[in-house]
Amino acid sequence: MNAPRKVAVVTGSRAEYGLLYWVLHDLRAATGIELQLIVTGMHLSPEFGMTVNVIEKDGFAVARRVEMLLSSDTPGGVAKSMGLGVMGMSDALEQLRPDVVLVLGDRFEILAAVQACLVHNTPVAHIAGGDTTEGAFDESIRHAITKMAHVHFVTNELSARRVRQLGEDPQHVHVVGNPGLDHLKRLPLLDRAALADALGAPLGVRNLLVTFHPVTLEPGESERQFGELAAALEATGDDTTLWFTRPNADTGGRALSARLDSWAAKHPARAHVHASLGQLRYLSLMAQVDAVVGNSSSGLYEAPSFRVPTVNIGDRQRGRLATSSVLDCAPERAAIQATLVRALALDCSAVVNPYGDGESSARIVSALAALPPRAELLKKHFHLIEAPRG
């Protein structure tokens, strides 16, 4: 009898775990696969909600915890966190000896994990490569992971073309969609009354879901841009309830979080701040709000499936595939206010989400089960798109 294929999955943030949930569920249930879950980054930080507890409450066994996140979001602090991540992941790989490591996205915690895999000769499968987000250094991280990965689970055909353009083997590029959309078919959402109970506060006449992350390619701009957003939200009036989720642990994230707390404290009746809502509350709230506001990828990934408009602020998501319910605007209060007015009047009833059909997890697990031998995966070749001349 063949030994089960050991698939290690790395998660370092609340948003990424939400996207991976059904992949983890299906890997755990799959015959011939042993799931090894490695938890790191913000999951292990009380400041960001200690969301490893959520993971374990969901019934997933954590194979290894890799502490790496320093209490500093300066460039030096983030770089040192990455160094700790590489060392911790190296230890985890030596102990677990996975056959393949599955990662998602473009955060620095994931880059650290993949760097360790590279020198350990451990194949990497990467979800959501080929996307573009020109306003954050995540762009470079994502493409770097693509070049270190051996199997690519992309969310759409345009991203698949970009991955192939980077020289990756077309037979290992799979268009699977966004696994976060699997929740829409498999997770019963809370109705309005149950959601209010879960949130500990009633929904308003009008509701906005707001997430604003640091703009990592524009040093010094994040706080200014948040100030412009806050000024625009100030003008929405007392009948609008604002539901905030905290920014990520990127460079400048803690200062941004402090600004958020300071502003919300001045509006206690209508501003609610959560370190982490968890996937059930977050998606249930998204289904109920009148618009999603900020610069989070969830406004482009998930919101269209709820026929909810998105006010996408600034350049952080620039270049990412977006449908007609996503309205881009400059990070200036007048532009945000005007775009919010447009969004609230927008008819999204015919919007089609370009990121898939909610069946991504099954495709990913099937492809992982059918992977060729390790040695074959590791010996990569640069595949030219165009035929050589002459």
N, C-alpha and C positions, 0 to 999 in steps of 0.2 A: 504494500500500500504506500502511495506517495505521501510524503510529508506535506502538510498544508503550506501554501504560499503565504509568507509573512509580509503583510502590508502595514507599514508604519505610516500614520497620518499625523502631521504636525499642525497644531492650531495655537495662535498667539493672541487673538483678539475676539471680542464678542461678535462683531459683524461676520468675520470669517467663519466662526463656529456655526453661526446661523445658516450660512451657505452650505456648510459641510454636513449638516445634521443628518439628512437622509442618506447621504453617501456613507456616513459612519454606520447608520442603522442597517443599511443593506449589506455592507461589508461584514458586519458582525453576524448577520444571518446567513451569509453565503457559505455553501459547502466548499471545502477545499481552501478556504482563506482564513488566516489567523490575523485578527485586527490588533495592532499595537498602537495605542493612542499616546502621543507625546504632547504635553501641554506646557506652554511657555508664555513669556511676555506678559501682557496685561491681565491674562487670566489669573495670575498668581499675585496680583497687586490689590490690596484692600482699597487703594485710591481709585481703582477702576472697577470696583464691585466684587473682587475676588470671585470671578465667574467660573473658576474651576469647580466651585461648589454646585453651580448650575449643571455643569457637565456631568458630575457624578450623580446629581439628583435625577438627571435624565436616564440614568442607568448604564452609562459608559464607564468601563474600568480604565483608569489612567495608568498606563504602563510606566511612564517616567514623567517627572516634573523637572523642567529645566529652568532654573532661576537665572534671569539675565537682565531684568529691567532695573537700572539704577534710578534713584530719585532725582533725576536731572534730565531736562530736555534741551540742553545746549547741544550744539554739534559735537563737542567733545564727549558729553555724557551719552549721547546716542551711539557714537562710534565705540565707546567703551562697552556699552551694553551689547553691541554686535559682537565684540570680541569675546565677552563672557558667553554669549549665545553659541558661538562656534565651539568653544571649549566644552560647554555643557552638552551640546548635541553630539560632539565626538564621543564623549563618555556614553551617551545613550545608545549610539550606534554600535559601539563595542559590546555593550551589554545585551542589546536586543537582536543584533545581527539580522535586520530585515532584508527581504528579497527586493523590495522596492519601497521608496518613500513617496507618499502622495502629499503635495502641498497645493495651496490655492493663493493666487494673487501676487501681491507686490510689496508687502511690508518688509521692513528691515529685519524683523525676527525671522521671516521666511528665507531671506537672503542668507542669513547666518546659518540656518539649517542646511540649505543647499550647498553652501561652501564646504561644510563638514562632509556631506555626502560625496562631494567631488573627490576629496582626497581619500575617502574610505572606499572608493570604487563601488558605491551603492547607487543603483539606477534611481532616477527621479521621474515621477509623473507629475505634471504641472497643469492645474486647472486655471483657465482664464488668461492664458498668454495671448499675445497678439493684439490686445486692446491698446488704446492710446489715451493717456491723460497728460497733456502737455504742460499743465500747471503745477506739477509736483514731481519730486525726484523719484516717486514711485514708478514713473515712466521708465527710467533707466534700470531700476531694480527689476521690473517685470521682464524687460528684454534680456537682461543679464541672466535671469533664471531660465528663460527660454533656451539660451545657448548652453546652459549647464544641465538642462533636462533632456530626457530620452524619449518621453511619451508626452503628448500634448492634447489636453482636453479643452478645446476652445469653445467659446460661447456663441459664435456666429461665423458665417463664411468669410466675411471681410477680415476678421482676425486670423482665420486659417490661412488666408492669402499672405498676411504679414509674416506669420510664422514660417511658411514655406519660403518667403522671400529672404528670411534670415538664414536659409540654407538647411532647414530641418527636413528630415526624411518624410515625404508626403504620406507614406504608409503608416507613420506613427502620429499623424495629425488627425484627430477625431473631432468633428463638430457635434457637440453633445448638448449645447444650450447652457443656461445658467442653472446650476443645481438648486439655488435658492428658490426658484419657481416651483420646485416640487412641493413646497409647503402648501401651495394653493390647491393642490389636488389631495393632499394627504393630512393636512393639519386643520382640524375644525377650529375656526376662529371664534373669539368671544363676541357675543352680541353687545349692543351699546350699554345695557344695564350691567352685565357681568364685567365688562371692561372697566366701567367706572369704579366698581367694587375692587377690581384688581389694581387699579391705579391709585386708589385711595382718594379720589377727587372726581367730581362730575365733569362731563364734557360740557363745553360751552355752546352757545348759539352757533358760533363759528369756531373752527379749530384748525390750527396749523401745527405740523410736525416739523421741527427745526433742528438741523444738525449742521454745524459749521466747523470744519477741520482746518488745521494750519495750512497756510499756502507756502509750502516748503521751498519753492523756487523764487520766492519774493520776500527775502529777509526784511523784517520790520513791518510788513504789510498786513499780517494776519490780524493784529489788534485793531489797526485802523479800519480794515474791512469789516471786522465784527462791529465796530462802532457805527459804521454806516448801516449795517443790517439792523442793529438795535434801534437806531433812529427811525428806520422805516417801520419796524414793528411797533414802535411807540405810537405811531400814527394810526394803527389798526383799530384802536378803540376798545372800550371795556367789554364789548360783546364778543371779542375774539380771545379764545384761550390758547395759550402758547405752550406746547409740549416740547421740551428740549432734551436731547441726549448729548452727553458730554463729548468733547473732541477726543480724538485718538492721542496716544502717547508719542506723537511726532515732535520734531523740533518746534519749540514754542507752544506746545499744547497746554502746559500747566499755566502759563500766563493767560492764555485764551480762556481756560476754564475758570480762572480767578475773575476775569472780566465778566464772564457769564454769571457767576454767582453774585457779583456785586450788582449787576443790572437786574437780575431776577429778584433780589432782595428788596428792590424798590417797587416791585410789582407782584407782591405775594398773592394777590387774589386771582391773578390770571396767568402767572408764569410758573411752570412746574419743571424742575430739572432732575433728570435721572442719569446716574452713572451707567446703568444698563437696564433696559426694559425686558430683556430676554426676547426670544423670537416670537412667542405667542402674543405677548402684550404689544410688541412693536408692530407686528403685521396686523393685529386686530385694530390697533390705533390707526395705522396707515389706511385701513379700509374705511375708517370713519371720518377722517379729517377732510377738510375742504381743499387743502394743498400741502405739498411737501416743499420746504424751503431750505436753502443752504447750498452745500457743495459736496454732499455725500453721494457715492455711487448708487445708493439704494433708490434715490430719486429717478435714476435712469434704468436701473435693473428691475426693481419690484413695483414701484408706483404705477407704471403703465398698466400692469395687470389688474389693478383695482380701478382703472379709469379715473385716476386721481392726477391732477396737473402738478407739475414740478416747476418751481422757480429756481433755476440753476445759476448760482452766483459766481462770477469770476471765471478764472481759467483752470481751476483745479481739475475739472473733468473735460477740458477742451480736447476734442478729437475722438472722444468715446461715442460709439454708435448710439443715437438717440432718436426716439419717435416724436410725433407731433405734439404730444402732451408735455414735452419738456421745453420750457421757454428759457432761453439764455439771457442773462443781463449783466451789465457792468457792476462792479462792487461799489456802487454809489447810491445813496439813499433815494434820490429821485428816480433813478432807473429801477431800483428794487420795488419802490412803491408802485410805479407805473406797471411793471411786469406782474406784480401781485394782483393788481386790478384786472389785468388781462386774464391771468390764470383763473381767478374766481368766476369769470364770465365764460370760460372756455368749455365747449362741449366735447367731452372725451369719450362719448359713448361708442364711437367707432374705432377707437385706438387699438392697434394690434401690437403686442409686445414683441420686439425683434429678437428677444433672447431665449426663445424656445417654448416648449409645450408642457413643461412640468414632468418630463420623463428622463431627466438628465442622469439621475443617480443610477438607474438600471443600466444605462449605456456605459457609464464609467466603470461600474463593477464588472460588467461583462467583458469589457476590454482588458481590465486588469487581470481577470481570470485567464485570458487567452494570450498573455504576453509571451514572447519568445524567451529563450534562456537568457540569463543574466549576461553572459559573455557577449552574446549577440547584441544586446541593447547597448552595452558600454562602448563598443567599437563604432563610434559615430563617423559619418562621412558628411562633408559639406555638399549638399545637393544644389547644383546650379539650376536656376529656372530656365534660362535661355541656353540654347545649344551653343557650344563653343564655335568661334569663327575660324575660318581657314581650314 
